Amino acid sequence: MKYLMLVCLDPSFTPGPNEVDDAPDVNEWVKEMDGRGIRLIGERTRPASDATTVRVRGGEVLLTDGPFAETKEQMVGFDVLDCADLDEAIDVASKHPMAWGGLIELRPFWEGDDA
């Protein structure tokens, strides 16, 4: 099953003294997940201040600078995962460094007849 893994920064989080040292290295995470064939693609994204939100209302295209939602957390990257099930996706996400100080959101793709 494929999952979109949204990697988010939580600016309100302040790590404890050991948490920074204990967090995994992102390059090691990428190498492991690529090697296991789980990570299909991934990329960092530009800051939310560079986002453009597009809506069409009454046939008119409306553009807004910035993200759709006003939140403290900001998406800073994404990965597309191919996992056996949600349990494996959770295990993979929990090993990502941003799970230690930010947050990870997993969204399953529609598949087969579900779409």
Helices and strands as residue ranges (DSSP letters): E 2-9, H 19-22, H 26-35, E 39-44, G 48-50, E 52-57, E 60-65, E 74-82, H 86-94, G 97-100, E 103-108, G 112-114
